[in-house]
């Protein structure tokens, strides 16, 4: 049997100023699947992704591999230097295909449906950021994020581009959709080491298919002198409290796959993996 690829329709622009196109996967002229390739600018580079890949007939015959390799060739011809693909957590076959083709798992998307209001541990309290501290905190958080991106497989330039793409509005104290809190000892005894940690939460990243809002943990960080004392858990409980106070019952986050300590924490709090992001250079 001969497997081929044919355009389903014309190429169209993306909202980010890139390009996308849907393709038909054919076996002896009969459609057996579909593929969509998308490329969006990331600074001076184009990054590609497999937006859709579905085999509707004859699974297990290498047609998924054909589609993925065809997507790589298309995106390479478009000038992309990197390819990413998000795989639903339940798609075991797709995960195996990504691993077989040399993709590296970079991040996990995790989520939780919130119910009862959790209590914070005794002796701890959350306080708003001091506006005078915000710029220094954001600069340090950005640098740490940049380093984590490099450790996940991006080049220095790609990581820098990604960190620079963060919208300043999502870390603005004046934005009503943003929650910025620091964790302190209620009696002020944390001393010269400063706050125990910080929380950066966006109360409505997007709406779920059923129309309910989804909040997103943009950043949770425990100050180095205070690590290993359960403050990361407390900050996550604080995020849940802030969501419920705003009437939001769905909370999600991304975590780097290599950060096993954080993954274990989120699982212990009831968060489940919803998708896995894989990528590789082209």
C-alpha positions in Angstrom: 0.0 0.0 0.0 1.1 3.5 -0.8 0.6 6.2 1.9 0.6 9.8 0.7 -0.2 13.3 1.9 -2.4 15.8 0.2 -3.5 19.3 1.3 -7.1 19.5 2.5 -7.4 23.2 1.9 -5.4 26.4 1.5 -2.8 27.5 4.0 -4.2 30.1 6.4 -2.6 32.6 8.8 -2.6 32.2 12.5 -3.5 34.8 15.1 0.2 35.0 16.1 1.2 35.9 12.6 2.3 32.4 11.5 0.9 29.8 9.1 -1.2 26.7 9.4 -2.5 24.0 7.0 -4.5 20.8 7.2 -3.6 17.7 5.3 -5.2 14.4 4.3 -3.4 11.2 4.9 -4.2 8.8 2.1 -3.7 5.1 1.6 -4.0 4.1 -2.1 -6.1 7.3 -2.6 -8.5 6.7 0.3 -8.4 9.0 3.4 -7.2 7.2 6.5 -6.3 10.1 8.7 -5.6 13.8 8.9 -2.8 16.1 10.0 -2.4 19.8 10.7 0.9 21.7 10.8 1.3 25.1 12.4 4.2 27.5 12.6 4.3 30.6 14.7 7.1 33.2 15.2 9.1 33.1 18.4 11.3 36.2 18.2 13.5 35.7 15.2 12.7 32.0 14.8 9.7 30.0 13.6 8.6 27.2 15.9 6.4 24.4 14.5 3.9 22.1 16.1 1.8 19.2 15.1 -1.6 20.7 15.9 -3.6 17.6 14.8 -2.7 14.0 14.0 -5.4 11.4 13.7 -5.4 8.0 12.1 -9.0 6.9 11.5 -8.4 3.6 9.7 -5.6 1.0 9.9 -3.9 1.9 13.1 -0.8 0.0 13.9 0.4 0.1 10.3 2.9 2.9 10.6 0.5 5.6 9.4 1.0 7.7 12.5 4.7 7.5 12.0 4.3 8.6 8.4 2.1 11.6 9.5 4.6 12.7 12.2 7.6 12.5 9.8 5.7 14.3 7.1 4.9 17.0 9.5 8.5 17.4 10.4 9.4 17.7 6.7 6.7 20.3 6.1 7.7 22.4 9.1 11.4 22.1 8.2 10.6 23.4 4.7 8.7 26.3 6.3 11.9 27.3 8.1 11.0 26.0 11.6 13.9 25.2 13.9 11.9 23.3 16.5 8.8 21.2 16.6 6.5 20.6 19.6 3.4 18.4 20.1 1.0 18.2 23.0 -0.2 14.7 23.7 -3.3 14.0 25.8 -2.5 12.1 29.0 -4.6 9.1 28.0 -3.0 8.8 24.5 -0.5 6.0 25.3 0.1 5.2 21.6 0.9 8.8 20.8 3.4 9.0 23.7 5.1 5.9 22.5 5.3 7.3 19.0 6.8 10.6 20.2 9.5 8.7 22.2 10.3 6.5 19.2 10.8 9.5 17.0 13.2 11.2 19.4 11.0 13.7 21.0 11.8 14.7 24.6 9.0 15.2 27.2 9.5 18.7 28.5 6.4 19.7 30.6 3.3 18.2 32.1 0.0 20.0 32.1 -1.9 19.3 35.4 -5.3 20.3 36.6 -7.7 20.0 39.5 -11.4 20.5 40.2 -11.6 22.6 43.4 -14.2 21.9 46.1 -13.8 22.6 49.8 -11.9 25.7 51.0 -8.5 24.5 52.3 -7.1 26.0 55.5 -3.6 27.4 55.7 -1.3 26.0 58.4 -1.4 27.8 61.7 1.1 30.7 62.0 1.3 31.5 58.3 -0.3 34.3 56.4 -0.4 35.6 52.9 0.3 39.3 52.2 0.2 41.3 49.0 3.4 42.2 47.3 5.1 45.5 48.1 5.0 47.3 44.8 8.6 48.4 45.4 9.7 44.7 45.4 7.9 43.7 42.2 10.4 44.5 39.5 13.3 42.7 41.3 11.1 39.7 42.0 9.9 39.4 38.4 13.4 39.8 37.0 14.7 36.9 39.3 11.6 34.8 38.5 12.2 35.3 34.8 15.9 34.3 35.0 15.0 31.1 36.9 12.3 30.3 34.3 14.9 30.9 31.5 17.3 28.4 33.2 14.5 25.8 33.6 13.7 26.1 29.9 17.3 25.5 28.9 17.4 22.5 31.2 14.3 21.2 29.5 15.9 21.2 26.0 15.7 24.7 24.6 18.7 26.6 23.3 19.7 29.8 25.2 18.2 31.9 22.4 14.9 30.0 22.4 14.6 30.2 26.2 15.3 33.9 26.1 12.7 34.4 23.4 10.1 32.5 25.4 10.8 34.4 28.6 10.6 37.7 26.8 7.2 36.8 25.4 5.6 36.9 28.9 3.0 39.7 28.8 3.9 42.3 31.5 0.2 42.7 32.3 0.0 39.2 33.8 2.3 40.2 36.6 0.8 43.6 37.2 -0.5 44.4 40.7 -3.1 46.6 39.1 -4.6 43.8 37.0 -7.8 42.5 38.7 -7.3 39.0 37.1 -3.8 38.6 38.7 -3.1 37.5 42.2 0.4 38.1 43.6 1.0 37.0 47.2 3.9 36.4 49.5 3.9 33.9 52.4 5.0 35.2 55.7 5.1 34.1 59.4 2.1 35.6 61.0 4.2 37.0 63.8 6.9 38.3 61.5 9.6 35.9 62.7 11.0 34.8 59.3 13.8 37.2 60.0 16.5 38.4 57.6 15.8 35.6 55.1 12.5 37.4 54.1 9.2 35.8 53.0 8.9 32.1 52.8 7.8 32.1 49.2 5.6 33.7 46.5 2.5 32.9 44.5 1.7 34.3 41.0 -1.8 33.3 39.9 -3.9 34.2 36.9 -7.6 33.8 37.8 -8.9 33.3 34.2 -6.4 32.1 31.7 -9.2 30.8 29.4 -12.6 29.2 29.5 -13.0 25.4 29.4 -15.2 23.8 26.7 -18.2 23.9 29.1 -17.7 27.7 29.6 -16.3 27.5 33.1 -13.2 29.6 33.8 -9.8 28.0 34.2 -7.3 29.7 36.5 -3.6 29.1 36.1 -0.6 29.0 38.4 1.9 31.1 36.7 4.5 30.6 39.4 5.0 29.1 42.8 8.4 29.5 44.4 9.7 28.8 47.9 12.7 31.0 49.0 15.9 28.9 49.1 16.5 29.3 52.9 13.0 28.0 53.6 12.7 25.0 51.3 11.9 21.5 52.6 9.4 22.8 55.2 6.1 22.3 53.4 5.8 25.9 52.2 5.2 24.8 48.6 2.1 22.9 49.7 0.9 25.9 51.6 1.4 28.2 48.5 -0.7 25.8 46.4 -3.4 25.8 49.1 -3.3 29.5 49.0 -3.8 29.4 45.2 -6.9 27.2 45.7 -8.3 29.6 48.3 -7.8 32.6 46.0 -9.6 30.8 43.1 -12.6 29.8 45.2 -12.9 33.3 46.7 -13.2 34.5 43.1 -15.7 31.9 42.2 -13.3 29.8 40.0 -13.4 26.0 40.5 -10.8 24.8 38.0 -7.1 25.3 38.5 -4.3 24.3 36.2 -0.5 24.5 35.9 2.5 23.5 33.9 5.4 21.7 35.6 8.7 20.7 34.0 8.9 16.9 33.7 12.3 16.8 35.4 11.0 18.6 38.5 10.0 15.3 40.2 9.6 17.0 43.6 7.0 19.4 42.3 5.2 16.7 40.3 4.9 14.6 43.5 3.6 17.6 45.4 0.9 18.3 42.9 -0.2 14.7 42.6 -0.4 14.5 46.4 -2.8 17.5 46.3 -5.1 15.8 43.8 -3.8 17.3 40.5 -3.9 14.9 37.5 -1.9 15.1 34.3 -4.1 16.3 31.4 -1.4 16.6 28.7 2.3 16.1 28.0 4.4 18.5 25.9 7.1 16.9 23.7 9.6 18.6 21.5 12.8 18.3 19.5 15.0 20.5 17.3 14.6 20.2 13.5 
